[in-house]
Amino acid sequence: MSQESFHFQNFLPYPGNRLVKKLFKTPILLYRLGLGKVFGNYILILSTTGRTTGKTRRTPVEYFFHEGKYYIISGFGDQPDWYQNLAVNPQVTIQNGYERICATARPPKTEDEWEAVRLYLLHSPIGKLLNASYSDELQDADDMEKVKQWPALTFDPTDTPCPPPLEADLVWAWPLILLGAAIDITVAWLLSRRK
């Protein structure tokens, strides 16, 4: 394995385009529509406090759950706003459609926590972007020391006040969505019969 194999790199260029950033936040809309459990096994919603505005900011993030703890890795390094917000104020609300937890974000510290990060890399699309053949080499202590420089976080539950969680406040829209879909299907069916 080359010396730079496990040097952290942004797997994708950080999106500078506002539209692309909005697309990355699509799970927030789905959560607000009451579909949090649909994607909650893979994506959690982080509610952070904006470092300059003080407003609540929400971001969907892929996660790994291991032995009662959540783990996340920033695929864009320390560039994302949510990561910079947590550097200033580590109080966060995490939710995955099944539970909400008020927590303090921090880098992994113990060997067991770093082992969970290694398992995360072995099972995550992030890890698969690195190198298809790296999984055996993640056993090497030198490589794990390099991984420990990555922007990985875990969370400790806390009683300290945290940002308010995201609510499923758009569930009321489902009757309108279903009615619109029914009208579209009916119109399409009627137009097909005319031919």
N, C-alpha and C positions, 0 to 999 in steps of 0.2 A: 504494500500500500504506500502511496506517495506521502511525503511529509504534509502536503496541504489538503489531503483528502477530507479531513475533519475540521478544517478551518471553517468557521461559520461563513456561509454565503447566503445572500438573498436568493431564494429559489426562483422567485419571479421578480421582475422589476417592481418596485413600489409604485402603486398607481398614483400618478399625479393628476390624472383626469378625474374631474368631479363625478362624471357619469359612471365611470368604472368603480369608484368608491361606493356610489349608491348601489350598484349591482351587488357588491360584496355584502351589503347590508340587507339583502332580500330576506334572509331568515327572520329579521326583526318584524317585517310585515306579516310573515307567516305565523310568527308567535302571537302577534296582536290579533290575528284572525282565529286564535285558539288552536293552532296546529303545533304547539310546542312539543308535544309528545311524538309527533311524526319524525322530527329530526333531532330530538333531545338525546338520543343515544350517541350522537356524533358531534353535535354542536351545542355549545352553551352560550348564553347571553351574559356578557360582562357589563355591569353598570358601574361606571367610574365617575369621578368628579373631575371636570375639566380643570387643567392646571392653570389656565389664565382666566377662564370665565367663571369657574365655580359651579357651572351647570352640570346636571347629570348627563353623561354621554353613554351610549350603549353600542356594543359591538358584538357580533357573532364570532365565535372562535372555536376551532376544532379542539377537542380535548381528549384526554386519556384518563380513565378512572381506574385506580389500582389501590387495593387494600384501604378503602375508605377515604382516599385523597384524590383530588383533581389535579391534573398536570396539563399545562399548555406550553407551547413553544411558538414564539413569534417567527413566522416564516419570512418576515420582512426585516428581521434584525430589530434594532431599537428605534426604527423610523415611525412605526404606527403611533397615532395619537394616543390610543388606549395604553400602549406600553409607556409612553412618556408621562401620561397622566398617573399611572401607577407608581412611577419613579418618584413623583412629587407627593402623592397621597395614596398609600397602598390599601386603603379601605375600599372594598369592592363588594358588590352583591353579585353572586353567581347563581344562575338558574338554568335548568335544562328541560323544563317542561314537567318534571317530576318533583323537583324540590327547589327551594330558594335558600341560599345560605349567605349570611353576612360574614365576611372573612377579611383577613389581612393577606395580601399577596406578598410572596417572598421567593427568592431563588431556593432551589433544593439545597439542603445542607448535609444530610446524612448519606451514607453509602446506600441505604435502602431506598432513599428518595432518588438518588442518581440511577439506581438499578431500575426504578420505575420509568425514568426518562429513557433509559436504554430500551426497555420493553416498548415504550411509546414509539421510539424510532423504528423498531422492528415491525410494528403493526400499523404505522401511520403512512398516509400518502406522502407526507413530508420526507420521511425516511426513504421511501422508494424513489423520490426524486434525486436523492444523493447519488446512489450507485447500486445497481442491482446485486452486486456481489459483496457489499460491505458487511452484511449481517454477521458472518463468521468473525470478521476483523473487529467488531465492536466488543469482543471479549478482551482485547488487548488493553492493558492498563494505561498505556501512553495515549491511545486513541480516546479512552474515556476521560482522561484529563483534558484533552482538547474539547470534547463535548461539553465539559463543565464550564467552558467559556461562553456557551451559547445562551441566548435569551430565553431560558426556560423558567417557568414559575410554578409554584404550588401554593396552596391556600390553607391558612389556619382559621377555623371558626372563631368568631369574636363577638363580644357583646357591645363593642364600640359602635356608635351610629355609622351606618353605611348609606350609600345612595339608595333611593327607593327602587324597588324592582320594577321590571317591565310588566305591565298588566295586559291581559288578553281583552283589550277594550274595543275591538272591532268585531267581536263575535256576532253582534247584531246585524252585520252586513251579509251573513250567509243567506238569509231568505232572498235578498235582492240579487246576490250572485247566482243562486240557483234559479230564480225566476228569469234572469237574463239569459242563462244557459238554456233553459227550456224554450224561451222565445227564439233563440238562435237556431236550435235544433228543429223546431216547428217550421220556421221560415225556410230553412235549408231543405227540409222534407217536402214542403209545398212547392218550392222551386224545382226540385228534382222531378216531381210528378207532372209539372207543366211540360216538360220536355218529352 
